[in-house]
Amino acid sequence: MTNKPTVAVTGVSGFTGGALAARLAAEGHVVRGLARAPLPAPGIELVQGDLSDRTALARLMEGADTVFHVAAMYRTEGSAEEFMAVNRDGTRMLLELAEAAGVRRFVYCSSIGVHGSVAVTPGDENAPMDPRDPYQDSKLAAEEACHEAMARGRMEVVIIRPCGIYGPGDTRMLKMFRMLQRGAFVFVGDGSPNFHPVFIDDLVQGFMLAMTVPAAAGETFIIGGDYLPLRDYVATAARAIGVEPPRRRLPYGLMNAAARVCEALCAPLGIQPPLHRRRLTFFKHNRAFSTEKARRLLGYRPAVPLPEGFRRTVAWYRETGLLPPGRG
């Protein structure tokens, strides 16, 4: 029998929520997870539902000491209203139900995207807010709901803003690796803006500290590894699969104009444009942040450098057949 408190996690069917729930279960916590569909989750009590299901959310809260809210509508094409309904309104309802259930601490997973492109490198938790798309708008609105809960003072609330999450089990960077392996990757722009990754194990460490450290209550933390210019980030990925770093470049302005035309042509047909301005921001936005606050108040120490993180990620891609064998 464990004497550790019950922990509730939303989004356990996703990459981040699943990794966090598995770590909590491995450390002996009673873990209750929210998922939209049944899934194999050893050691986790599943509650089936989504962020609009008040009954399921209330069940998730029962007897919980800590709630990790990780689930979100992420980057899928949808209306601004849909993003707000899921990410803002779902968070607000979850906060209210957690307060009513007597939850001690609520940890919300936000995004560095709420800062947009950082003007002064490195940015920190007080950098200007500048969300650039409906997803980022909705994450900032959810943070505002968290601040409202902080002001009510009935429950400890912590906000975590992860940097670019990657690692075994995630496929968001798979397209980049596939293009590199085929020799098809082309920079849009000069590759100088910074990119700030965080390996999944390091992010989970940050979440675990946010649950236990007393000084975390009422605070916001950026959790990441080391930032680096995008050209160096991509070159590290290329080395992980044993290919030469790409050198071909296209002008950002030209590609952005082409994407605008592509979107305009595809919209009346109801199809997703193959070239989208939002996706081009990967090459333009400067993402470089200080994690000093998390280090100072939480004792956060990232342990997996980017070359090792990419090595583990590529190994998983190849073990699962997502990436063909190569030289890396």
C-alpha positions, -999 to +999 in steps of 0.1 A: +000+000+000+012+035-008+008+064+015+015+090-012-014+113-021-037+108-051-027+128-081-050+136-110-037+142-146-056+154-176-043+144-211-028+110-201-034+098-237-010+124-249+028+125-250+034+149-220+005+138-198+013+101-204+050+106-195+041+125-163+014+100-153+038+071-158+065+088-136+040+095-109+028+059-109+064+046-108+070+067-077+041+052-059+014+078-063-022+069-068-028+083-103-062+091-118-060+102-154-085+118-178-086+104-214-112+107-242-110+070-250-100+038-232-062+031-234-037+008-218-023+027-188-007+004-162-010+017-127-034+045-137-071+047-129-087+061-160-117+085-161-132+087-196-142+121-208-130+154-221-126+190-208-163+198-215-176+168-194-183+183-160-193+149-145-160+133-156-140+162-144-157+161-110-149+124-108-113+131-116-110+155-087-124+132-060-098+128-032-070+144-053-042+162-035-027+176-067-040+182-102-018+184-133-038+200-161-019+190-193-047+183-218-053+209-245-065+214-280-031+216-296-022+231-330-050+214-349-067+237-373-098+250-357-117+282-350-106+307-323-139+299-305-131+261-305-096+268-290-112+290-263-139+265-255-114+237-248-083+254-235-098+284-216-132+273-206-121+237-198-093+251-176-117+274-158-142+246-150-114+223-139-101+250-115-136+255-100-141+218-095-107+214-080-114+241-055-147+225-046-130+191-041-104+205-017-074+200-040-042+213-024-022+223-056-032+228-092-004+227-118-013+241-152+007+233-183+009+264-205+034+272-233+062+296-240+041+304-271+022+330-249+053+352-253+054+350-291+088+359-305+112+371-278+126+406-285+153+405-258+174+373-255+169+355-232+134+363-221+120+352-188+086+347-171+080+385-172+087+389-209+059+407-228+029+386-238+025+383-275+005+352-286+005+348-324-023+323-331-056+310-316-038+282-297-015+306-280-043+331-274-063+303-256-033+293-235-028+328-223-065+331-215-062+298-195-033+314-176-056+343-168-081+319-153-053+304-132-045+339-119-081+344-110-080+312-089-047+324-073-065+356-062-094+336-047-068+319-025-087+286-020-060+265-037-023+267-045-018+272-083+014+269-103+018+277-140+045+258-161+055+271-195+074+243-213+098+251-241+097+229-273+090+194-259+106+164-276+117+129-269+109+092-274+071+088-279+066+122-296+062+127-333+061+165-337+098+166-348+095+135-370+089+155-402+121+174-397+141+142-392+125+125-423+133+156-444+169+156-432+173+119-439+160+124-475+181+155-480+150+175-485+152+200-456+155+236-467+158+266-443+133+294-447+154+324-438+190+323-424+184+300-394+196+326-369+165+328-346+169+308-315+150+276-307+145+264-271+139+226-267+132+206-235+136+168-233+105+151-219+123+137-188+135+171-179+100+186-183+086+158-161+112+167-135+100+203-136+064+191-131+074+169-101+091+198-084+061+221-091+040+196-071+062+194-040+083+226-036+064+249-012+078+281-028+062+271-062+027+281-050+014+311-069+044+312-093+050+308-130+081+289-143+097+284-177+110+249-181+136+242-208+170+229-216+195+252-235+185+274-264+206+277-295+203+291-331+179+272-353+207+263-377+226+246-349+195+229-336+189+214-371+225+205-375+224+186-342+194+167-355+213+159-388+242+145-369+219+123-348+209+105-380+243+106-396+237+131-424+253+164-433+236+195-420+214+212-446+227+244-463+199+253-487+179+284-479+148+302-493+139+338-485+114+341-457+094+370-474+090+350-506+078+319-488+054+339-465+038+355-496+035+321-512+018+307-481-006+336-480-017+328-516-019+291-509-041+297-478-064+320-499-068+293-527-074+264-503-099+281-480-129+282-504-123+245-511-123+235-474-088+218-476-057+223-455-031+243-473+002+225-479+020+257-471+008+277-441+021+310-426+018+297-391+041+268-398+067+291-412+070+308-379+092+279-368+119+296-389+112+331-378+103+334-341+131+338-316+126+314-287+152+319-261+144+319-224+161+319-190+153+290-166+170+308-137+138+312-117+130+274-120+166+266-110+165+290-080+131+283-066+124+248-077+160+233-078+153+224-114+184+210-133+179+198-168+199+165-172+196+156-209+216+177-234+203+180-269+227+156-287+217+128-262+181+137-263+181+135-301+200+102-299+173+087-278+145+101-299+160+088-332+165+054-316+128+053-307+118+065-342+138+036-357+127+010-332+091+018-341+096+020-378+088+057-381+123+065-394+143+042-418+177+029-406+205+052-412+241+059-403+233+078-370 
